[in-house]
Amino acid sequence: MKTKFWPPIALLLLLLFTPSAFAGDAPWIEVRTEHFRVITDAGEKNGREVAVHFEQMRAAFGLIFGREKINDTVPLQIVAFRNTKEFRQYSPIFRGKVVELSGFCIPAKDENFVAIDMSLSNSWETVMHEYAHVLLNANYMPTAPWFDEGFAEFFSSMKVQGEEVRVGGLISETAALFQGQKLNMQQLLEVQHHSETYNQNGQRRDMFYAESWLFVHYLFDTRQITKAGQYFTLTNNQRVPVPQAVQTAFGISVNQLNDALLDYFRKGQIQVIRYNFKQQLGTSSQATVRPLDPLDARTQLADLHLHELDYTAQAVKELEAITTENPGQVEAQRALGYAYLYQSNFSKAAEHLQAAAKLDSKDPRVYFFTAELLNDENPAAIGTPEVAQNLRRAIELDPQYADAYAMLGVSLMNTGSYAQAETNLARAIALSPRDEMYRLNYAFALLNQQKISEAKTAISYVAHSSNPEVATQANQLLQQVKEYESRSTAAPTGANTGSRAVHLNNPSSPDAQELATEPAPPAAPVTMSYIKGVLVGVDCSAPPAAMLTVTSGGKTWKLSIANSDKVVLIGADKFSCSWSHKNVALNFSPTSADEGKVVSLEIQ
């Protein structure tokens, strides 16, 4: 498992109104509620309103899905700017110009950010849409584009009036429905993330959002969300064709579902869900407020810049200036450690992460990043006590840290503690049910305990992933399991074919020698690493295999490719043995401190 800088997955533009100006500098404050932290220079009243609004959104999500406990797998940092001039200093850049927005959301692997221009009245719809995606990713099973986008549109219509919260109002795209556009459920259900309908602006995309919103509304209003869950199990896990899955889950054909949805819309049966702020949502408007030291405010804003690709280099300079001015600024030390880690500048990353730890940082990411650093410097260290100790410290500080549980699971597998690995990976999946690598590693933990049937179920969740890298690994693993089962079936009567797993991590151990004649399932966990570097050269002397020499962070790697014709290749149409001195990014499975097996290769 490896995380890296993640670009914003969505920055939806909002219509701007004439901004109002604020004269003079204003102090920054921090507003904290039970689940959120807001920093703002728009005043205490606005800061409280933003924090409470997010508490309402979070609580409403739980009521909609009937969840008492809601996962927050990474922190959410909300930055509320008092005017457009300040806000635009952090807005994304497109073709050299600042994009005019009134709010945006940056989901990332280590921290989610929301930025809002408080001088505008229409800042919330995009923020609520994107926050809905954050909540779904951490709390709901993998679905399909129509459900995710339909729910995000449904959720983005939330309005607060007095003590009442209303969810499910009309959205702008529904104009197409009122104009008599025909529904096509078959096409809607078959749209994927790579589909033209989903990715190109125009009438078809607008209709996709309108139909998605309508169908999700219908599912909630007619109490059929459970049936939708059954449908996704059929389509995503069992690969049942859409028409058959609809018939099985909903008890009607696709055409009948199309007619039912159209009838629901034409008869005006759309319902707006109402919740009482105090009685049903159970949220409190209580918040603590404190003034932010100017250096603290600069650190938080630099951290926002750090998570925007347009401003990453600027952010590093801002953070370096802060730590020079005050080496005791612990959050700046953590942020710099993160920045240098994912630039593969391991010595600088270690310097800042160690500084944060010595300052007794209570930020769990300090210890998770330290574990990643140790693994990146030497992938063979994944099973060491030092890595495990840092991961356990991260979990102690944040019991919902999904990545920490997942990495601890891989660490435990490398020490042969497969039952403990299974427990930690299961916890990671519960906290982040859509992370496919968690499930793949979970399958390895099961296989090493001879839980073949359970492992096959886990692999089936990702065998048809839209991520070719994950799908390739999953299908290779399924093939290995089938071969294992075939050998087990063919074994002589009375042979012990499944009492113990062979610990391939220690092939010279007595146990491994004793069981060498027994068929065994694959036992090596998927310890994935990611690096960016320079491809120095390619050795193709033993085709179809190839050996890559890659330098990264002052270190030289020898990375093998079993079949250069079948490697997952990005940024090039065909593998070339003549490549040299090219910038590359690779996902690979380490086999020693400076060697590994390539999973995917990106030519940059």
C-alpha positions in Angstrom: 0.0 0.0 0.0 1.4 3.4 -1.0 -0.2 6.8 -0.9 1.0 9.9 -2.7 -0.1 13.4 -3.7 -3.6 13.1 -5.1 -4.9 15.8 -7.4 -8.3 17.2 -6.7 -10.9 14.6 -8.0 -13.4 17.3 -8.5 -13.4 21.1 -8.7 -16.9 22.1 -9.9 -17.3 25.7 -10.8 -20.0 27.9 -9.3 -21.6 31.0 -10.8 -20.0 34.1 -9.3 -21.9 37.1 -8.2 -20.4 40.6 -7.7 -18.1 40.2 -4.7 -18.3 42.5 -1.7 -15.0 43.9 -0.5 -13.6 43.9 3.1 -11.3 46.7 4.1 -8.3 46.1 6.2 -6.7 43.0 7.7 -8.7 40.7 9.9 -7.5 38.3 12.5 -7.8 34.5 11.9 -9.6 32.4 14.4 -10.2 28.7 14.8 -13.7 27.3 15.4 -14.0 23.7 16.6 -17.1 21.6 16.9 -17.4 17.9 17.7 -16.3 16.7 14.3 -15.0 19.8 12.4 -12.3 22.5 12.5 -12.8 25.8 10.7 -10.2 28.5 10.3 -11.5 31.8 9.1 -10.9 35.5 8.9 -14.6 36.2 8.3 -15.4 36.6 12.0 -16.7 34.3 14.7 -20.3 34.4 13.6 -19.5 33.1 10.1 -17.0 30.6 11.5 -19.6 29.1 13.8 -22.2 29.0 11.0 -19.9 27.1 8.7 -18.9 24.6 11.4 -22.5 24.0 12.5 -23.6 23.6 8.8 -21.0 20.8 8.4 -22.3 19.1 11.5 -25.8 19.2 10.1 -24.6 17.7 6.8 -22.8 14.9 8.5 -25.7 14.1 10.8 -28.2 14.2 7.9 -26.0 11.7 6.0 -26.2 9.4 9.0 -30.0 9.6 9.2 -30.4 9.1 5.4 -28.5 5.9 5.5 -29.5 4.8 9.0 -26.0 5.0 10.4 -25.4 5.8 14.0 -21.6 5.9 13.5 -20.1 7.8 10.6 -16.5 7.2 9.5 -14.1 10.1 9.1 -11.0 8.4 7.7 -8.9 11.5 7.4 -9.2 15.0 8.9 -11.3 17.7 7.1 -9.8 21.2 7.2 -12.3 23.9 6.3 -10.9 27.3 5.3 -13.5 30.2 5.1 -12.1 33.3 3.4 -13.7 36.6 4.1 -13.5 37.9 0.5 -12.9 36.9 -3.0 -9.4 38.6 -3.2 -8.0 36.3 -0.5 -9.9 33.3 -1.8 -8.5 33.6 -5.3 -4.9 33.3 -3.9 -5.8 29.7 -3.3 -8.1 29.0 -6.2 -6.9 26.5 -8.9 -5.1 27.7 -12.0 -6.1 26.7 -15.6 -4.0 27.7 -18.6 -2.2 30.3 -16.5 -5.3 32.0 -15.1 -7.0 31.7 -11.7 -10.3 29.8 -12.1 -13.2 31.9 -10.8 -14.9 29.8 -8.1 -16.9 30.4 -5.0 -16.0 27.2 -3.2 -14.1 24.0 -3.8 -13.2 20.7 -2.2 -9.9 18.8 -2.3 -10.3 15.2 -1.2 -6.8 13.7 -0.5 -5.4 10.6 1.1 -4.0 12.3 4.2 -6.4 15.3 4.6 -9.5 16.7 3.0 -9.8 20.4 2.4 -12.8 22.7 1.8 -12.3 26.3 0.8 -15.2 28.8 0.8 -15.6 32.4 -0.2 -17.8 33.8 2.5 -18.5 37.0 0.6 -20.7 35.1 -1.9 -24.1 33.7 -1.3 -23.8 30.6 -3.5 -20.8 28.8 -2.0 -22.5 25.8 -0.6 -23.9 23.6 -3.4 -20.5 22.5 -4.8 -19.1 22.0 -1.3 -22.1 19.8 -0.3 -21.9 17.8 -3.5 -18.2 17.1 -3.0 -18.5 16.4 0.7 -21.2 13.9 -0.2 -18.6 12.0 -2.2 -16.2 12.1 0.8 -18.9 10.6 3.1 -19.9 7.9 0.5 -16.3 6.8 0.0 -15.8 6.3 3.8 -19.2 4.9 4.7 -20.9 3.1 1.8 -20.2 0.1 -0.4 -18.8 0.6 -4.0 -21.6 1.5 -6.3 -21.8 3.0 -9.8 -21.4 6.6 -11.2 -25.2 7.1 -11.4 -25.6 6.4 -7.7 -22.7 8.4 -6.4 -23.5 11.5 -8.6 -27.2 11.1 -8.0 -26.8 11.0 -4.3 -24.3 13.9 -4.4 -26.9 16.0 -6.3 -29.6 14.9 -3.9 -27.4 15.9 -0.9 -26.3 19.2 -2.4 -29.9 20.5 -2.3 -29.8 20.6 1.5 -31.4 23.8 3.0 -31.6 24.9 6.6 -34.6 26.9 7.7 -34.7 27.7 11.4 -34.4 24.3 13.3 -35.4 22.3 10.2 -33.0 20.7 7.7 -34.5 19.9 4.2 -32.8 17.4 1.8 -33.9 16.4 -1.7 -35.1 19.6 -3.4 -35.0 20.2 -7.1 -31.6 20.7 -8.8 -30.9 22.8 -11.9 -30.4 19.8 -14.2 -34.0 18.7 -13.7 -35.1 21.3 -16.3 -34.3 18.6 -18.9 -36.8 16.3 -17.3 -39.5 18.9 -17.3 -38.8 19.6 -21.0 -39.9 16.1 -21.8 -36.6 14.4 -22.3 -37.0 10.6 -22.4 -35.5 8.4 -19.7 -33.3 5.5 -20.7 -32.6 3.4 -17.7 -30.4 0.9 -19.5 -28.0 3.6 -20.7 -28.0 5.3 -17.3 -27.1 2.1 -15.4 -24.3 1.2 -17.8 -22.5 4.5 -17.6 -19.0 4.1 -16.1 -16.3 6.6 -15.0 -14.6 6.3 -18.3 -17.8 6.8 -20.3 -18.1 9.7 -22.7 -21.5 10.6 -21.1 -19.8 11.1 -17.8 -16.8 13.0 -18.9 -17.9 15.5 -21.6 -20.0 18.6 -21.0 -23.2 18.9 -22.8 -26.8 17.8 -22.9 -26.1 14.1 -22.4 -24.1 14.8 -19.3 -26.8 17.1 -17.9 -29.4 14.4 -18.5 -27.2 11.9 -16.8 -27.1 14.0 -13.7 -30.8 14.7 -13.8 -31.7 11.0 -14.3 -29.2 10.0 -11.5 -30.7 12.5 -9.1 -34.2 11.3 -10.0 -33.4 7.6 -9.6 -31.6 8.1 -6.2 -34.6 10.2 -5.0 -36.9 7.4 -6.1 -34.9 4.8 -4.2 -35.1 6.8 -1.0 -38.7 7.9 -1.3 -39.9 4.3 -2.1 -37.6 2.7 0.6 -35.6 0.6 -1.9 -32.1 1.5 -0.9 -31.6 -2.1 0.5 -32.6 -3.4 -3.0 -30.0 -1.0 -4.5 -27.4 -2.6 -2.3 -28.3 -6.0 -3.5 -28.1 -4.7 -7.1 -24.6 -3.4 -6.6 -23.5 -6.8 -5.0 -24.8 -8.5 -8.2 -23.2 -6.1 -10.7 -19.9 -5.2 -8.9 -19.0 -8.5 -7.2 -20.7 -11.2 -9.3 -20.6 -9.4 -12.6 -24.3 -10.1 -13.3 -25.5 -8.2 -16.4 -27.6 -5.1 -15.7 -30.9 -6.5 -16.9 -30.6 -9.6 -14.8 -29.4 -7.7 -11.8 -32.3 -5.3 -12.0 -34.8 -8.2 -12.3 -33.2 -10.0 -9.3 -32.8 -7.0 -7.0 -35.9 -5.0 -7.8 -38.3 -7.7 -9.1 -39.1 -5.9 -12.3 -37.4 -5.5 -15.7 -35.3 -2.5 -16.8 -38.2 -1.3 -19.0 -40.7 -1.6 -16.1 -38.2 0.3 -13.8 -38.0 3.0 -16.4 -41.8 3.3 -16.5 -42.1 3.3 -12.7 -39.5 6.1 -12.4 -41.2 8.2 -15.1 -44.6 7.7 -13.4 -43.1 8.7 -10.1 -41.8 11.9 -11.6 -44.9 12.8 -13.6 -47.2 12.3 -10.7 -45.2 14.7 -8.6 -44.3 12.1 -5.9 -40.9 13.5 -5.2 -40.6 14.1 -1.4 -38.4 16.5 0.4 -37.0 14.9 3.6 -37.2 17.0 6.7 -35.2 16.7 9.9 -35.5 18.6 13.1 -32.1 20.1 13.9 -32.3 19.4 17.6 -34.6 16.4 18.0 -33.6 14.2 15.0 -30.1 15.3 14.0 -28.9 15.3 17.5 -26.2 17.9 16.7 -25.2 20.7 18.9 -24.3 24.3 18.0 -21.7 24.3 20.7 -18.3 25.3 19.5 -15.0 26.5 21.0 -13.3 29.5 19.5 -9.7 30.6 19.8 -7.6 33.3 18.0 -5.0 31.9 15.7 -1.4 33.1 16.1 -0.4 34.6 12.7 2.2 31.9 12.3 -0.4 29.2 12.9 -2.7 30.8 10.3 0.2 30.9 7.8 0.9 27.2 8.4 -2.7 26.2 7.8 -2.9 28.2 4.6 0.4 26.8 3.4 -0.9 23.3 4.0 -3.9 24.1 1.8 -1.4 25.2 -0.9 0.5 22.0 -0.4 -2.5 20.0 -1.5 -3.0 21.9 -4.7 -0.8 20.9 -7.6 -0.6 24.5 -8.8 0.9 25.7 -5.6 3.0 22.8 -4.2 6.4 24.4 -4.8 5.2 27.6 -3.4 3.9 25.8 -0.3 7.2 24.2 0.4 8.9 27.6 0.4 6.1 29.0 2.7 6.6 26.1 5.2 10.4 26.4 5.1 10.1 30.1 6.0 7.8 29.2 8.9 10.1 26.6 10.4 13.1 28.9 10.0 11.2 31.6 11.8 10.0 29.1 14.5 11.4 25.6 14.5 8.8 24.7 17.2 5.9 25.1 14.7 4.9 21.4 14.9 2.3 21.4 12.1 4.7 23.1 9.7 7.3 20.4 10.5 4.6 17.7 9.8 3.6 19.3 6.5 7.2 19.6 5.3 7.8 16.0 6.2 4.8 15.0 4.1 6.0 17.2 1.2 9.5 15.8 1.1 8.4 12.2 1.6 6.4 12.3 -1.6 9.2 14.0 -3.4 11.3 11.0 -2.4 13.7 13.4 -0.5 14.0 11.0 2.4 16.7 12.8 4.3 14.7 16.0 4.4 11.5 14.1 5.2 13.2 12.4 8.1 14.5 15.7 9.4 11.1 17.3 9.6 9.1 14.2 10.8 11.6 13.6 13.6 11.4 17.3 14.6 7.6 17.0 14.8 7.9 13.8 16.9 10.4 15.4 19.3 7.9 18.3 19.7 5.5 15.6 21.0 3.1 16.0 18.1 -0.3 14.5 18.7 -1.0 14.4 14.9 -1.3 10.7 13.9 0.0 11.5 10.4 3.5 12.2 11.8 3.8 8.6 12.9 2.1 7.1 9.8 4.4 9.2 7.5 7.4 8.0 9.5 6.3 4.4 8.9 6.0 5.1 5.2 9.4 6.8 5.2 11.0 3.7 6.8 9.3 1.5 4.2 10.2 3.7 1.3 13.9 3.9 2.3 14.0 0.1 2.6 10.9 -1.9 1.6 12.3 -4.9 3.5 11.7 -2.8 6.7 7.9 -3.2 6.4 7.9 -6.0 9.0 10.2 -4.3 11.5 9.1 -3.4 15.1 9.9 0.3 14.4 7.4 0.4 11.5 4.7 -1.4 13.6 5.3 0.8 16.6 4.8 4.0 14.5 1.6 2.6 13.0 0.2 1.6 16.4 1.0 5.1 17.7 -0.9 6.6 14.7 -3.9 4.4 15.5 -3.8 5.2 19.2 -4.1 8.9 18.2 -6.8 8.3 15.6 -8.7 5.1 15.9 -10.3 5.8 12.5 -7.0 6.0 10.6 -7.8 3.5 7.8 -4.4 3.7 6.0 -2.6 3.0 9.3 -4.7 -0.2 10.0 -4.0 -1.3 6.4 -0.3 -0.8 6.5 -0.1 -2.4 9.9 -1.9 -5.4 8.4 0.8 -5.7 5.7 3.5 -5.3 8.3 2.1 -8.1 10.4 1.9 -10.4 7.4 5.6 -9.9 6.8 6.2 -11.3 10.4 3.8 -14.2 9.9 1.1 -12.8 12.2 -1.7 -13.5 9.7 -4.6 -13.6 12.1 -3.7 -10.1 13.5 -3.1 -8.9 9.9 -6.6 -10.1 9.0 -8.1 -8.2 11.9 -6.3 -4.9 11.0 -7.1 -5.1 7.3 -10.8 -5.9 8.1 -10.8 -2.8 10.2 -9.3 -0.7 7.4 -12.0 -2.0 5.0 -14.8 -1.1 7.4 -13.4 2.4 7.7 -12.8 2.8 3.9 -15.0 0.2 2.1 -14.0 1.4 -1.4 -10.2 1.0 -1.1 -9.4 -1.9 -3.4 -5.9 -2.5 -2.3 -7.1 -3.1 1.3 -9.3 -5.9 0.0 -6.4 -7.4 -2.0 -4.1 -7.5 1.0 -7.0 -8.8 3.1 -7.3 -11.7 0.6 -3.6 -12.5 1.2 -4.1 -12.6 4.9 -6.9 -15.0 4.5 -5.0 -17.2 2.1 -2.1 -17.5 4.5 -4.6 -19.0 7.0 -6.1 -21.4 4.4 -9.4 -19.5 4.3 -9.6 -20.1 0.6 -13.4 -19.5 0.2 -13.3 -16.2 2.1 -10.2 -15.1 0.2 -11.9 -15.8 -3.2 -14.9 -13.6 -2.1 -12.5 -10.8 -1.1 -10.7 -11.0 -4.5 -14.0 -11.0 -6.4 -14.7 -7.5 -5.1 -11.7 -6.1 -7.1 -11.2 -8.6 -9.9 -13.2 -6.4 -12.3 -11.8 -3.1 -11.0 -11.8 -0.1 -13.4 -8.2 0.3 -12.2 -6.2 -2.0 -14.6 -3.4 -2.4 -12.1 -5.7 -3.7 -9.3 -7.7 -5.9 -11.8 -4.5 -7.5 -13.1 -3.2 -8.3 -9.7 -6.6 -9.7 -8.6 -7.0 -11.9 -11.6 -3.4 -13.2 -11.3 -4.1 -14.1 -7.7 -7.4 -15.8 -8.6 -5.5 -17.9 -11.1 -3.0 -18.9 -8.5 -5.8 -19.9 -6.1 -7.4 -22.0 -8.9 -4.1 -23.7 -9.5 -3.7 -24.4 -5.8 -7.2 -25.8 -5.6 -6.5 -28.0 -8.6 -3.3 -29.4 -7.1 -5.2 -29.9 -3.8 -7.9 -31.9 -5.6 -5.3 -34.0 -7.4 -3.4 -34.8 -4.2 -3.3 -38.5 -3.1 -6.1 -39.6 -0.8 -5.2 -38.9 2.9 -2.7 -36.3 2.0 -2.7 -33.2 4.2 -3.6 -30.5 1.7 -4.8 -27.7 3.9 -3.8 -27.9 7.5 -1.1 -25.2 7.4 0.1 -22.4 5.2 3.6 -22.3 3.9 5.3 -19.1 5.2 7.1 -18.1 2.0 8.7 -15.2 3.9 11.0 -17.8 5.6 11.5 -20.6 2.9 14.5 -22.1 4.8 12.6 -22.6 8.0 11.9 -26.2 9.2 8.2 -25.7 8.7 8.7 -24.7 5.1 10.9 -27.6 4.4 8.5 -30.0 6.1 5.6 -28.8 4.0 7.5 -28.3 0.8 5.7 -31.1 -0.9 2.2 -29.8 0.0 0.3 -27.6 -2.4 0.0 -24.1 -0.8 -1.8 -21.0 -1.6 0.2 -17.8 -2.5 1.4 -16.3 0.7 3.3 -13.2 0.0 1.4 -10.0 0.8 1.1 -7.2 -1.8 3.6 -4.8 -0.4 3.2 -2.1 -2.9 5.6 0.8 -3.2 5.4 3.9 -5.4 8.4 6.0 -6.6 9.1 8.7 -9.0 12.5 8.9 -10.6 14.6 8.7 -13.7 14.7 5.5 -15.8 18.5 5.2 -16.5 18.2 2.3 -18.9 16.5 -0.9 -19.9 18.1 -4.4 -20.2 16.1 -6.6 -22.5 18.8 -9.4 -22.9 16.3 -12.1 -21.7 13.0 -11.4 -23.6 10.2 -11.1 -22.9 11.6 -10.1 -19.5 13.2 -6.7 -18.9 15.2 -5.1 -16.2 14.8 -1.4 -15.4 17.5 0.7 -13.7 15.8 3.6 -11.9 17.3 6.3 -9.7 15.1 8.0 -7.1 16.0 10.1 -4.1 19.7 9.3 -4.5 19.0 5.6 -4.6 19.4 3.1 -7.5 16.7 0.4 -8.0 16.8 -2.7 -10.1 13.1 -3.4 -11.1 12.2 -6.4 -13.1 9.3 -6.9 -15.6 8.3 -10.5 -16.2 6.8 -9.8 -19.6 7.3 -6.4 -21.2 4.4 -7.0 -23.6 1.9 -7.3 -20.7 3.1 -4.8 -18.2 0.6 -2.0 -17.3 2.0 0.9 -19.3 0.9 4.5 -19.0 2.0 7.4 -21.1 3.4 5.3 -24.0 1.7 3.0 -26.6 4.4 0.3 -26.5 7.3 -0.7 -24.3 10.7 0.2 -25.6 14.1 -1.4 -24.7 15.8 1.8 -25.9 14.3 4.1 -23.2 16.9 6.0 -21.2 17.0 9.0 -19.0 13.2 9.3 -18.9 11.2 10.6 -16.0 9.0 7.8 -14.7 6.6 6.8 -12.0 6.3 3.2 -10.9 4.2 0.9 -8.7 6.1 -2.2 -7.8 6.4 -5.0 -5.3 9.7 -4.8 -3.4 11.8 -8.0 -3.2 14.8 -6.6 -1.4 16.2 -3.2 -0.3 16.9 -2.1 -3.8 15.0 -4.6 -6.1 11.4 -5.2 -7.0 8.9 -6.4 -9.5 7.1 -3.8 -11.6 3.3 -3.6 -11.5 2.8 -0.5 -13.6 5.1 1.9 -15.4 4.3 5.5 -16.3 6.5 7.4 -18.8 6.2 11.1 -17.8 
